[in-house]
Amino acid sequence: MPVKKLRELLDSHRVQYVSIVVSRAYTAQEIAAFAHVPGRELAKAVVQTCAANALAVAIPCHRVVRNDGGLSRYRWGVERKRALLEKEAHA
């Protein structure tokens, strides 16, 4: 289960939360860096958790983008992801 794996990784590094600011997109590597977790394991867990996310906006996976800043796959489609990011950018 992706969420369980992510939680275990965060707990093992004593990370309580990672603040994700509205109106900004992040790469999975940036999220791992904020959590001070070395290596690619946490970044991979972030991507897997986003892919399995059934709560859409409640868990802001739409804010995770590719390393080059491009929009990557999103459970509800790239167009919806783009629309959410644009709406937040103008909030």
Beta strands, then each sheet from edge to edge (+ up, - down):
strand 1: 26-27
strand 2: 64-65
sheet 1: 1+ 2+
end
